[in-house]
Amino acid sequence: MGQERDRNTVSVFKVSFAYALTTYLLIFLLDLFLFSQIISIPLLTERELFKGLIYVTITGTLTYLLLQKNIILRKDLELSLKASRHILDSFLKFARGIAFQVDLARTRTFIFGDFELITSFRKEDLIRGRIKWGQIVYSEDREKFEENLQKLYTTPNYSVQEEYRIVRGDGQVRWVRDFSQNFTYKDKIVGYNRIIYDVTEEKIARDKVSFQASIIENINDAIIVLNENLIIQHMNRAAEKMYGWKLEEVFGKYIFELLNSEPLTRDFKSIVKEVREKRVMEEDFIQMKRNGEKVYVNMRISPIYDQKNNLVGYVTIHQDITEKRLMAKALEEREKLFRTITENMYDIVGLVDEDGRIEYISPSVEKILGYNVEDLIGKRFLELNIVEREDLEKLIYEFMKGGERYPRLKGEIKARNAVGEQLWFEITANMLPKEGKKVVFSAREISERKRLEGEVKEYTKNLEISEKRYRTIFENTGTAIAVIEEDTRISLINSEFEKMLECERKEILGKSFIEFLSEDEVERLLNYHYTRRKGGDEAPTRYEFKFYTKKGKLKYGYATVSILPETSKSLVSIIDISEMKEKERQLKVYTENLEKIVEEKTRELREKERMAALGEAAALIGHDLRNPLQAIRNNLYIIEQKVKGLKDEAIGKNELESVLGKVNTMYKEVEYMNKIVLDLQDYAAPIKPSKNQFDIRKVFDEVIVQCMVPENVKILFEIDKEAAEVKGDLYIVKRVLKNLILNAIQAMEEGGTLTLTAKRSGEKVLISVKDTGVGIPEENMSKIFTPFFTTKSKGQGLGLAVCKRLIEAIGGNITVESKVGKGTIFTITIPEKG
């Protein structure tokens, strides 16, 4: 530590005197440049050197003292701050909390507390932004968290306290309490502080207490809590409702001021005395409500002891048994009524104990089976031989196999009467709750019903066989069949009908047949439908009609219709004749247009022959004219150079300019003739594209020079960095650009702006030539790429046709957009692959 302090002192000393020396040199140089030219005196004297030494010494010493003092103050402050942070960090670790500060850039300025203990994430992950606090907030709580976070960044002096869940790195969910408040500087929010505590155990305890309190408050039984002196401490809502008193009215009162009991057996005081000895007691009372009404109450009283086993109070649970006592009385009356009913009913009703012995059986057994009641009581069913043993065991098995606590059964069984005749009975049996395993049963004779059921079953079986046979025929016939109700609804169809309409059955059934008809067929077919039901012969049984499928396809059908006997329903069978109708139409059209087709094909053939001959002629002409044109260009160049070499004395200046102007005109005409030759050759000759890598800006510059752009045309370039280098046929690109730029210049006779654009789209480069000229009329847009089409007084109309042919030869395309009076944009697409 001492060596480090010495090194720091030396460093400060060096910096201080370096600063003083530098400032003096600056002052010296300033004097030198400002005053040396005004006053011609030597500046570097001994006196000046002495003054400089004094200046450096004093300034260096003062600077050193100031810097050393600041360093000492800063270290003291750092030590104090470090101690404060250590105290805060220790407190937060003890309290299972963390604290951090966030600025507007959402970077943590500092973090205290045991971050890893609470979240199982490393503190460095939060500091370096690898995780964010909002990311570990539980998904269901995140929306509210984000809402408060946004307010911290937007609402000055905003503070919030909230509880939410977080998901630790190990997947464990914990509850935290979050205290957050933003802070401002000069009325602007610059960040916020957040202190977070793990309150999982506290939350569990609070929830547990709240749950227990909720149980007490919402239980149906009345609960009154007393202290050891029988003073009321608490009563729940059920107690308030039962007795009509509010808690605040009886709190602190003696229990007997609230309850005026009439014991059914013993008084309340004697029971309380016994509770002290036996812990829990239960007794019935007649209590008096606040309004004077009596209520039967079952009271259960239990003592409350503290940890030292000292009696501190009582819990009394009061259950209103008024209704129960009234029900018991009503039950006695109902039992009398039940016996009266069962003794006079036609069904046999009985009660059997767990050994199968008959405890009770209704007198109706004598009328139905011919047995005396006295002969059956106390006997087992298996001993009586009324029911076959095998049938009875099967019935008992069905009764018990469900494994229910109180099983029930409804079934059928055969039984013998006293004279040996077999009768069918419908049995209903239920095990009685709270009666051991006793079973009550009722038996109703159904012999006649069973006979009728057998007849109906046989008839139904024959009917199903017949229906299955006809349905098979109906579904598998190759014709679409439907049944139509009188109100035009379709009630039955087969699978062929579904295929014909391209619909599922559920989309057809229940709908009117007119929903599928063509509009011009609705009136005619409705007329047929209703006329047929009047019994007349005016409605045809066979006819053609038009209809639509689900997909909107128009079809033709041939229908055969008849009325089903003894109903108003129509049976309709339909054959789809759409294909036949289409062939008839095609045959008719073909017959009508055969001569026209032959004439059109002949014209096309002649046009192709003419274009082929034109192509051959163009190739020959281009070859023959190429050499003479080149010779003319060379001679014009020689004439131009010689004319320019003549002196003004040999030829007048005006005459010289006139000759040069004519030479220039001849140049232009030769270039025009050369363009015609090139267009003819490019249009007629076979094309073999090549691939070259070239700079599109250089190509633009070369073509512009060749086109001799007038001074009244302004040129703009828009070239994307990605499209600067292009891979394609350099010759074709130059030829096409030259034609398009010449057209653009011709369209701007009064001047304008020519914009050349290049941009990339995937593996293609789009090059555009845009002018602000007269534009192309809409009626000519479809013809401009046609060979020999032109609206100019001078030209053959091959320029754009050549452009289209050349671009398509390299796998690209050319498009045009134009508006009269606004200008035109030609765009060529150059594929770089293929």
For each residue, the residues with C-beta under 8 A, 3 or more apart:
1: 4 5
2: 5 6
3: 6 7
4: 1 7 8
5: 1 2 8 9
6: 2 3 9 10
7: 3 4 10 11
8: 4 5 11 12 71
9: 5 6 12 13 68
10: 6 7 13 14
11: 7 8 14 15
12: 8 9 15 16 64 67 68 71
13: 9 10 16 17 64
14: 10 11 17 18
15: 11 12 18 19 63 67
16: 12 13 19 20 60 61 63 64 67
17: 13 14 20 21 56 60 63 64
18: 14 15 21 22
19: 15 16 22 23 59 60 63
20: 16 17 23 24 55 56 57 58 59 60 63
21: 17 18 24 25 56 60
22: 18 19 25 26
23: 19 20 26 27 59
24: 20 21 27 28 52 55 56 59
25: 21 22 28 29
26: 22 23 29 30
27: 23 24 30 31
28: 24 25 31 32 43 52
29: 25 26 32 33
30: 26 27 33 34
31: 27 28 34 35 36 43
32: 28 29 35 36 43
33: 29 30 36 37
34: 30 31 38
35: 31 32 38 39 43
36: 31 32 33 39 40 43
37: 33
38: 34 35
39: 35 36
40: 36
41:
42: 45
43: 28 31 32 35 36 48
44: 48 49
45: 42 48 49
46: 49 50
47: 50 51
48: 43 44 45 51 52
49: 44 45 46 52 53
50: 46 47 53 54
51: 47 48 54 55
52: 24 28 48 49 55 56
53: 49 50 56 57
54: 50 51 57 58
55: 20 24 51 52 58 59
56: 17 20 21 24 52 53 59 60
57: 20 53 54 60 61
58: 20 54 55 61 62
59: 19 20 23 24 55 56 62 63
60: 16 17 19 20 21 56 57 63 64
61: 16 57 58 64 65
62: 58 59 65 66
63: 15 16 17 19 20 59 60 66 67
64: 12 13 16 17 60 61 67 68
65: 61 62 68 69
66: 62 63 69 70
67: 12 15 16 63 64 70 71
68: 9 12 64 65 71 72
69: 65 66 72 73
70: 66 67 73 74
71: 8 12 67 68 74 75
72: 68 69 75 76
73: 69 70 76 77
74: 70 71 77 78
75: 71 72 78 79
76: 72 73 79 80
77: 73 74 80 81
78: 74 75 81 82
79: 75 76 82 83
80: 76 77 83 84
81: 77 78 84 85
82: 78 79 85 86
83: 79 80 86 87
84: 80 81 87 88
85: 81 82 88 89 110 112
86: 82 83 89 90
87: 83 84 90 91
88: 84 85 91 92 99 112
89: 85 86 92 93 112 113
90: 86 87 93 94
91: 87 88 94 95 97
92: 88 89 95 97 98 99 112 113 114 195
93: 89 90 96 97 113 114 117
94: 90 91
95: 91 92 197
96: 93 114 117 118 197 198
97: 91 92 93 113 118 195 196 197 198
98: 92 111 112 113 114 115 118 195 196
99: 88 92 111 112 113 193 194 195 196
100: 108 109 110 111 112 126 193 194
101: 108 109 110 191 192 193 194
102: 106 107 108 109 191 192 194
103: 106 107 109 190 191
104: 153 189 190 191
105:
106: 102 103 132
107: 102 103 129
108: 100 101 102 111 126 127
109: 100 101 102 103 191
110: 85 100 101
111: 98 99 100 108 115 123 126 127
112: 85 88 89 92 98 99 100
113: 89 92 93 97 98 99 118 196
114: 92 93 96 98 117 118
115: 98 111 118 119 121 122 123 126
116: 119 120 121 122 123
117: 93 96 114 120
118: 96 97 98 113 114 115 166 168 174 176 196 198
119: 115 116 136 166 168 169
120: 116 117 168 169 170 172
121: 115 116 125 126 131 136 168 169
122: 115 116 125 126
123: 111 115 116 126 127
124: 127 128 130
125: 121 122 128 130 131
126: 100 108 111 115 121 122 123 129 130 131 132 133
127: 108 111 123 124
128: 124 125
129: 107 126 132
130: 124 125 126
131: 121 125 126 135 136
132: 106 126 129 135
133: 126 136 137 194
134: 137 142 145 146 149
135: 131 132
136: 119 121 131 133 166 167 168
137: 133 134 141 142 145 164 165 166 167
138: 141 142 164 165 166 167 173
139: 142
140: 165
141: 137 138 144 145 164 165
142: 134 137 138 139 145 146
143: 146 147
144: 141 147 148 162 164
145: 134 137 141 142 148 149 162 164
146: 134 142 143 149 150
147: 143 144 150 151
148: 144 145 151 152 160 162 180
149: 134 145 146 152 153
150: 146 147 153 154
151: 147 148 154 155 158 160
152: 148 149 155 158 160 180 181 182 189 192
153: 104 149 150 182 189 192
154: 150 151 189
155: 151 152 158 182
156: 182 184 187 189
157: 182 184
158: 151 152 155 181 182
159: 179 180 181 182
160: 148 151 152 178 179 180 181
161: 177 178 179 180
162: 144 145 148 177 178 180
163: 175 176 177 178 199 203
164: 137 138 141 144 145 175 176 178
165: 137 138 140 141 173 174 175 176
166: 118 119 136 137 138 173 174 176
167: 136 137 138 171 172 173
168: 118 119 120 121 136 171 172 173 174
169: 119 120 121
170: 120
171: 167 168
172: 120 167 168
173: 138 165 166 167 168
174: 118 165 166 168 198 200
175: 163 164 165 198 199 200 202 203
176: 118 163 164 165 166 196 197 198 199 200
177: 161 162 163 196 197 199
178: 160 161 162 163 164 194 195 196
179: 159 160 161 194 195 196
180: 148 152 159 160 161 162 192 193 194 195
181: 152 158 159 160 192 193
182: 152 153 155 156 157 158 159 189 191 192 193
183: 189 190 191 192 193
184: 156 157 187 188 189 190
185: 188 190
186:
187: 156 184
188: 184 185
189: 104 152 153 154 156 182 183 184 192
190: 103 104 183 184 185
191: 101 102 103 104 109 182 183
192: 101 102 152 153 180 181 182 183 189
193: 99 100 101 180 181 182 183
194: 99 100 101 102 133 178 179 180
195: 92 97 98 99 178 179 180
196: 97 98 99 113 118 176 177 178 179
197: 95 96 97 176 177
198: 96 97 118 174 175 176
199: 163 175 176 177 202 203
200: 174 175 176 203 204
201: 204 205
202: 175 199 205 206
203: 163 175 199 200 206 207
204: 200 201 207 208
205: 201 202 208 209
206: 202 203 209 210
207: 203 204 210 211
208: 204 205 211 212
209: 205 206 212 213
210: 206 207 213 214
211: 207 208 214 215
212: 208 209 215 216
213: 209 210 216 217
214: 210 211 217 218
215: 211 212 218 219
216: 212 213 219 223 236
217: 213 214 236 237
218: 214 215 237
219: 215 216 223 236 238
220: 238
221: 238 317 318 319
222: 235 236 238 239 241 242 243 317 318 319 320
223: 216 219 234 235 236 238 239 315 316 317 318
224: 232 234 235 239 255 258 315 316 318
225: 232 233 234 235 304 313 314 315 316
226: 229 230 231 232 233 255 313 314 315 316
227: 230 231 233 312 313
228: 311 312 313 314
229: 226
230: 226 227 254 255 256 272 314
231: 226 227 252 253 254 255
232: 224 225 226 235 250 251 252 253 254 255 258
233: 225 226 227 251 313
234: 223 224 225 247 251
235: 222 223 224 225 232 239 240 245 247 250
236: 216 217 219 222 223 239 240
237: 217 218 240 241
238: 219 220 221 222 223 241 242
239: 222 223 224 235 236 242 243 318
240: 235 236 237 243 244 245 246 247
241: 222 237 238 244
242: 222 238 239 289 295 297 318 320
243: 222 239 240 258 259 287 289 290
244: 240 241 289 290 291
245: 235 240 249 250 258 290
246: 240 249 250
247: 234 235 240 250 251
248: 251
249: 245 246
250: 232 235 245 246 247 253 257 258
251: 232 233 234 247 248
252: 231 232
253: 231 232 250 257 258
254: 230 231 232 257
255: 224 226 230 231 232 258 259 268
256: 230 259 260 268
257: 250 253 254
258: 224 232 243 245 250 253 255
259: 243 255 256 268 285 287 288
260: 256 287 288
261: 267 268 285 286 287 288
262: 285 286 287 288 294
263: 266 267 268 283 285 286
264: 283 284 285 286
265: 283 284
266: 263 270 271 283
267: 261 263 270 271
268: 255 256 259 261 263 271 272 285
269: 272 273
270: 266 267 273 274
271: 266 267 268 274 275 281 283 301
272: 230 268 269 275 276 301 314
273: 269 270 276 277
274: 270 271 277 278 281
275: 271 272 278 279 280 281 301 302 303 314
276: 272 273 303 311
277: 273 274
278: 274 275 281
279: 275 302 303
280: 275 300 301 302 303
281: 271 274 275 278 300 301
282: 298 299 300 301
283: 263 264 265 266 271 298 299
284: 264 265 296 297 298 299 321
285: 259 261 262 263 264 268 296 297 299
286: 261 262 263 264 294 295 296 297
287: 243 259 260 261 262 294 295 297 318
288: 259 260 261 262 292 293 294 295
289: 242 243 244 292 293 294 295
290: 243 244 245
291: 244
292: 288 289
293: 288 289
294: 262 286 287 288 289
295: 242 286 287 288 289 320 322
296: 284 285 286 320 321 322 324 325
297: 242 284 285 286 287 318 319 320 321
298: 282 283 284 318 319 321
299: 282 283 284 285 316 317 318 319
300: 280 281 282 316 317 319
301: 271 272 275 280 281 282 314 315 316 317
302: 275 279 280 314 315 316 317
303: 275 276 279 280 311 313 314
304: 225 311 312 313 314 315
305: 309 310 311 312
306: 309 310 312
307:
308:
309: 305 306
310: 305 306
311: 228 276 303 304 305
312: 227 228 304 305 306
313: 225 226 227 228 233 303 304
314: 225 226 228 230 272 275 301 302 303 304
315: 223 224 225 226 301 302 304
316: 223 224 225 226 299 300 301 302
317: 221 222 223 299 300 301 302
318: 221 222 223 224 239 242 287 297 298 299
319: 221 222 297 298 299 300
320: 222 242 295 296 297 323
321: 284 296 297 298 324 325
322: 295 296 325 326
323: 320 326 327
324: 296 321 327 328
325: 296 321 322 328 329
326: 322 323 329 330
327: 323 324 330 331
328: 324 325 331 332
329: 325 326 332 333
330: 326 327 333 334
331: 327 328 334 335
332: 328 329 335 336
333: 329 330 336 337
334: 330 331 337 338
335: 331 332 338 339
336: 332 333 339 340
337: 333 334 340 341
338: 334 335 341 342
339: 335 336 342 343
340: 336 337 343 344
341: 337 338 344 345
342: 338 339 345 349 362 364
343: 339 340 362 363
344: 340 341 363
345: 341 342 349 362 364
346: 364 367 368 444
347: 362 364 442 443 444
348: 361 362 364 365 368 369 425 442 443 444
349: 342 345 360 361 362 364 440 441 442 443
350: 358 359 360 361 362 365 440 441 442 443
351: 358 359 360 361 438 439 440 441
352: 356 357 358 359 381 438 439 440 441
353: 356 357 359 436 437 438
354: 436 437 438
355: 380
356: 352 353 380 381 382
357: 352 353 378 379 380
358: 350 351 352 361 376 377 378 379 380 381
359: 350 351 352 353 377 378 438
360: 349 350 351 377
361: 348 349 350 351 358 365 373 376 377
362: 342 343 345 347 348 349 350 365 373
363: 343 344 366 367 373
364: 342 345 346 347 348 349 367 368
365: 348 350 361 362 368 369 371 373 376
366: 363 369 370 371 372 373
367: 346 363 364
368: 346 348 364 365 417 423 445
369: 348 365 366 386 415 416 417 418 423
370: 366 417 418 419
371: 365 366 375 376 386 418
372: 366 375 376
373: 361 362 363 365 366 376 377
374: 377
375: 371 372 379
376: 358 361 365 371 372 373 379 384
377: 358 359 360 361 373 374
378: 357 358 359
379: 357 358 375 376 383 384
380: 355 356 357 358 383 384
381: 352 356 358 384 386 387 392
382: 356 389 392
383: 379 380
384: 376 379 380 381
385: 416
386: 369 371 381 415 416
387: 381 391 392 395 413 414 415 416
388: 391 392 414
389: 382 392 393
390: 393 394
391: 387 388 394 395 413 414
392: 381 382 387 388 389 395 396 413
393: 389 390 396 397
394: 390 391 397 398
395: 387 391 392 398 399 409 411 413 427
396: 392 393 399 400
397: 393 394 400 401
398: 394 395 401 409 411
399: 395 396 407 409 429 439
400: 396 397 403 407
401: 397 398
402: 407
403: 400
404: 407 408
405:
406: 430 431 432 433
407: 399 400 402 404 430 431
408: 404 428 429 430 431
409: 395 398 399 427 428 429 430
410: 426 427 428 429
411: 395 398 426 427
412: 424 425 426 427 446 450
413: 387 391 392 395 424 425 427
414: 387 388 391 422 423 424 425
415: 369 386 387 422 423 425 443
416: 369 385 386 387 420 421 422 423
417: 368 369 370 420 421 423
418: 369 370 371
419: 370
420: 416 417
421: 416 417
422: 414 415 416
423: 368 369 414 415 416 417 445 447
424: 412 413 414 445 446 447 449 450
425: 348 412 413 414 415 443 444 445 446
426: 410 411 412 443 444 446
427: 395 409 410 411 412 413 441 442 443
428: 408 409 410 441 442
429: 399 408 409 410 439 440 441
430: 406 407 408 409 439 440 441
431: 406 407 408 437 438 439
432: 406 435 438 439 440
433: 406
434:
435: 432 438
436: 353 354
437: 353 354 431
438: 351 352 353 354 359 431 432 435
439: 351 352 399 429 430 431 432
440: 349 350 351 352 429 430 432
441: 349 350 351 352 427 428 429 430
442: 347 348 349 350 427 428
443: 347 348 349 350 415 425 426 427
444: 346 347 348 425 426
445: 368 423 424 425
446: 412 424 425 426 449 450
447: 423 424 450 451
448: 451 452
449: 424 446 452 453
450: 412 424 446 447 453 454
451: 447 448 454 455
452: 448 449 455 456
453: 449 450 456 457
454: 450 451 457 458
455: 451 452 458 459
456: 452 453 459 460
457: 453 454 460 461
458: 454 455 461 462
459: 455 456 462 463
460: 456 457 463 464
461: 457 458 464 465
462: 458 459 465 466
463: 459 460 466 467
464: 460 461 467 468
465: 461 462 468 469
466: 462 463 469 470
467: 463 464 470 471
468: 464 465 471 472
469: 465 466 472 473
470: 466 467 473 474
471: 467 468 474 475
472: 468 469 475 476
473: 469 470 476 477
474: 470 471 477 481 494
475: 471 472 494 495
476: 472 473
477: 473 474 481 494 496
478: 496
479: 496 573 574 575
480: 493 494 496 497 499 500 557 573 574 575 576
481: 474 477 493 494 496 497 571 572 573 574
482: 490 492 493 494 497 513 571 572 574
483: 490 491 492 493 564 569 570 571 572
484: 488 489 490 491 513 529 569 570 572
485: 488 489 490 491 568 569
486: 533 568 569
487: 512
488: 484 485 512 513 514 526 529
489: 484 485 510 511 512
490: 482 483 484 485 493 508 509 510 511 512 513
491: 483 484 485 509 510 569
492: 482 483 509
493: 480 481 482 483 490 497 498 505 508 509
494: 474 475 477 480 481 482 497 498
495: 475 498 499
496: 477 478 479 480 481 499 500
497: 480 481 482 493 494 500 501 508 574
498: 493 494 495 501 502 503 504 505 508
499: 480 495 496 502
500: 480 496 497 549 555 557 574 576
501: 497 498 508 516 547 549 550
502: 498 499 549 550 551 553
503: 498 507 508 549 550
504: 498 507 508
505: 493 498 508 509
506: 509
507: 503 504 511 550
508: 490 493 497 498 501 503 504 505 511
509: 490 491 492 493 505 506
510: 489 490 491
511: 489 490 507 508 515 516
512: 487 488 489 490 515
513: 482 484 488 490 516 517 525
514: 488 517 522 525 526
515: 511 512
516: 501 511 513 547 548
517: 513 514 521 522 525 545 546 547 548
518: 521 522 545 546 547 548 554
519: 522
520: 546
521: 517 518 524 525 545 546 547
522: 514 517 518 519 525 526
523: 526 527
524: 521 527 528 545
525: 513 514 517 521 522 528 529 545
526: 488 514 522 523 529 530
527: 523 524 530 531 539
528: 524 525 531 532 539 540 543 561
529: 484 488 525 526 532 533 539 570
530: 526 527 533 534
531: 527 528 534 536 538 539
532: 528 529 536 539 561 563 570
533: 486 529 530 563 568
534: 530 531
535:
536: 531 532 539
537:
538: 531
539: 527 528 529 531 532 536 561
540: 528 543
541: 560 561 562
542: 558 559 560 561
543: 528 540 558 559
544: 556 557 558 559 577
545: 517 518 521 524 525 556 557 559
546: 517 518 520 521 554 555 556 557
547: 501 516 517 518 521 554 555 557
548: 516 517 518 552 553 554 555
549: 500 501 502 503 552 553 555
550: 501 502 503 507
551: 502
552: 548 549
553: 502 548 549
554: 518 546 547 548
555: 500 546 547 548 549 576 578
556: 544 545 546 576 577 578 580 581
557: 480 500 544 545 546 547 574 575 576 577 578
558: 542 543 544 574 575 577
559: 542 543 544 545 572 573 574
560: 541 542 572 573 574
561: 528 532 539 541 542 570 571 572
562: 541 570 571
563: 532 533 567 568 569 570 571
564: 483 567 569 570 571
565:
566:
567: 563 564
568: 485 486 533 563
569: 483 484 485 486 491 563 564
570: 483 484 529 532 561 562 563 564
571: 481 482 483 561 562 563 564
572: 481 482 483 484 559 560 561
573: 479 480 481 559 560
574: 479 480 481 482 497 500 557 558 559 560
575: 479 480 557 558
576: 480 500 555 556 557 579
577: 544 556 557 558 580 581
578: 555 556 557 581 582
579: 576 582 583
580: 556 577 583 584
581: 556 577 578 584 585
582: 578 579 585 586
583: 579 580 586 587
584: 580 581 587 588
585: 581 582 588 589
586: 582 583 589 590
587: 583 584 590 591
588: 584 585 591 592
589: 585 586 592 593
590: 586 587 593 594
591: 587 588 594
592: 588 589
593: 589 590 596 597
594: 590 591 597 598
595: 598 599
596: 593 599 600
597: 593 594 600 601
598: 594 595 601 602
599: 595 596 602 603
600: 596 597 603 604
601: 597 598 604 605
602: 598 599 605 606
603: 599 600 606 607
604: 600 601 607 608
605: 601 602 608 609
606: 602 603 609 610
607: 603 604 610 611
608: 604 605 611 612
609: 605 606 612 613
610: 606 607 613 614
611: 607 608 614 615 787
612: 608 609 615 616
613: 609 610 616 617
614: 610 611 617 618 684
615: 611 612 618 619 683 684
616: 612 613 619 620 684
617: 613 614 620 621
618: 614 615 621 622 680 681 683 684
619: 615 616 622 623 680 681 684 685
620: 616 617 623 624
621: 617 618 624 625 677 680
622: 618 619 625 626 677 678 680 681 684 685
623: 619 620 626 681
624: 620 621 627 628
625: 621 622 628 629 673 677
626: 622 623 629 630 677
627: 624 630 631
628: 624 625 631 632
629: 625 626 632 633 670 673 674 677
630: 626 627 633 634
631: 627 628 634 635
632: 628 629 635 636 666 670
633: 629 630 636 637 667 670 674
634: 630 631 637 638
635: 631 632 638 639
636: 632 633 639 640 663 666 667 670
637: 633 634 640 641
638: 634 635 641 642
639: 635 636 642 643 663
640: 636 637 643 644 660 663
641: 637 638 644 645
642: 638 639 645 646
643: 639 640 646 651 656 659 660 663
644: 640 641 660
645: 641 642
646: 642 643 650 651 656
647: 650 651
648: 651 652 653 656
649:
650: 646 647
651: 643 646 647 648 655 656 659
652: 648 655 656
653: 648 656 657
654: 657 658
655: 651 652 658 659
656: 643 646 648 651 652 653 659 660
657: 653 654 660 661
658: 654 655 661 662
659: 643 651 655 656 662 663
660: 640 643 644 656 657 663 664
661: 657 658 664 665
662: 658 659 665 666
663: 636 639 640 643 659 660 666 667
664: 660 661 667 668
665: 661 662 668 669
666: 632 636 662 663 669 670
667: 633 636 663 664 670 671
668: 664 665 671 672
669: 665 666 672 673
670: 629 632 633 636 666 667 673 674
671: 667 668 674 675
672: 668 669 675 676
673: 625 629 669 670 676 677
674: 629 633 670 671 677 678
675: 671 672 678 679 742 799
676: 672 673 679 680 796 798
677: 621 622 625 626 629 673 674 680 681
678: 622 674 675 681 682 735
679: 675 676 682 683 739 796 798 799 802
680: 618 619 621 622 676 677 683 684 798
681: 618 619 622 623 677 678 684 685
682: 678 679 685 687 735 802 805 806
683: 615 618 679 680 787 798 801 802 805
684: 614 615 616 618 619 622 680 681
685: 619 622 681 682
686:
687: 682 732 805 806 809
688:
689: 729 732 809 810
690: 729 730 731
691: 727 728 729
692: 727 728 729 730
693: 725 726 727
694: 698 699 725 726 728 730 733
695: 698 699 724 725 726
696: 699 700 719 723 724 725 726 758 765 767
697: 700 701 717 719 724
698: 694 695 701 702
699: 694 695 696 702 703 726 730 733 734 737
700: 696 697 703 704 717 737 756
701: 697 698 704 705
702: 698 699 705 706 734
703: 699 700 706 707 734 737 738 741
704: 700 701 707 709 715 741
705: 701 702 708
706: 702 703 738
707: 703 704 738 741 742 745
708: 705
709: 704 713 715 741 745 754
710: 713 745 751
711:
712: 748 750 751 752
713: 709 710 745 748 751 752 753 754
714: 751 752 753 754
715: 704 709 753 754 755 756
716: 753 754 755 756
717: 697 700 755 756 757
718: 755 756 757 758 759
719: 696 697 723 724 756 757 758 759
720: 723 724 758 759 760
721: 724
722: 759 760
723: 696 719 720 726 758 759 760 765 766
724: 695 696 697 719 720 721 758
725: 693 694 695 696
726: 693 694 695 696 699 723 733 758 765 830 832
727: 691 692 693 832
728: 691 692 694 732 733 765 810 830 831 832
729: 689 690 691 692 732 733 810
730: 690 692 694 699 733 734
731: 690 734 735
732: 687 689 728 729 735 736 806 807 809 810
733: 694 699 726 728 729 730 736 737 767 830
734: 699 702 703 730 731 737 738
735: 678 682 731 732 738 739 802 803 806
736: 732 733 739 740 803 806 807 814 828
737: 699 700 703 733 734 740 741 767 769
738: 703 706 707 734 735 741 742
739: 679 735 736 742 743 799 800 802 803
740: 736 737 743 744 769 803 826 828
741: 703 704 707 709 737 738 744 745 754 756 769
742: 675 707 738 739 745 746 799
743: 739 740 746 747 799 800 826
744: 740 741 747 748 754 769 770 771 773 824
745: 707 709 710 713 741 742 748 754 771
746: 742 743 749 773 792
747: 743 744 771 773 774 775 823 824
748: 712 713 744 745 751 752 754 771 772 773 774
749: 746 773
750: 712
751: 710 712 713 714 748
752: 712 713 714 748 771 772 773 823
753: 713 714 715 716 771 772
754: 709 713 714 715 716 741 744 745 748 769 770 771
755: 715 716 717 718 768 769 770 771
756: 700 715 716 717 718 719 741 767 768 769 770
757: 717 718 719 766 767 768 770
758: 696 718 719 720 723 724 726 765 766 767 768
759: 718 719 720 722 723 765 766
760: 720 722 723 764 765 766
761: 764 765 766
762:
763: 831 832 833
764: 760 761 812 829 830 831 832
765: 696 723 726 728 758 759 760 761 829 830 832
766: 723 757 758 759 760 761 827 828 829 830
767: 696 733 737 756 757 758 827 828 830
768: 755 756 757 758 825 826 827 828
769: 737 740 741 744 754 755 756 825 826
770: 744 754 755 756 757 823 824 825 826
771: 744 745 747 748 752 753 754 755 823 824
772: 748 752 753 822 823
773: 744 746 747 748 749 752 823 824
774: 747 748 820 821
775: 747 818 819 820 821 822 823 824
776: 780 781 784 816 818 820 824
777: 780 781 820
778: 781 820
779:
780: 776 777 783 784 791
781: 776 777 778 784 816 818
782:
783: 780 786 789
784: 776 780 781 789 800 816
785: 800 801 803 804 814
786: 783 789 797 801
787: 611 683 797 798 801
788: 796 797 798 801
789: 783 784 786 797 801
790: 795 796 797
791: 780
792: 746 795
793:
794:
795: 790 792 799
796: 676 679 788 790
797: 786 787 788 789 790 801
798: 676 679 680 683 787 788 801 802
799: 675 679 739 742 743 795 802 803
800: 739 743 784 785 803 804
801: 683 785 786 787 788 789 797 798 804 805
802: 679 682 683 735 739 798 799 805 806
803: 735 736 739 740 785 799 800 806 807 814 826 828
804: 785 800 801 807 808 814
805: 682 683 687 801 802 808 809
806: 682 687 732 735 736 802 803 809 810
807: 732 736 803 804 810 812 813 814 828 829 830
808: 804 805 811 812 813 814
809: 687 689 732 805 806
810: 689 728 729 732 806 807 830 831
811: 808 831 834
812: 764 807 808 828 829 830 831
813: 807 808 828 829
814: 736 785 803 804 807 808 826 827 828 829
815: 826 827 829
816: 776 781 784 824 825 826 827
817: 824 825 827
818: 775 776 781 822 823 824 825
819: 775 822 823 824
820: 774 775 776 777 778
821: 774 775
822: 772 775 818 819
823: 747 752 770 771 772 773 775 818 819
824: 744 747 770 771 773 775 776 816 817 818 819
825: 768 769 770 816 817 818
826: 740 743 768 769 770 803 814 815 816
827: 766 767 768 814 815 816 817
828: 736 740 766 767 768 803 807 812 813 814
829: 764 765 766 807 812 813 814 815
830: 726 728 733 764 765 766 767 807 810 812
831: 728 763 764 810 811 812 834
832: 726 727 728 763 764 765
833: 763
834: 811 831
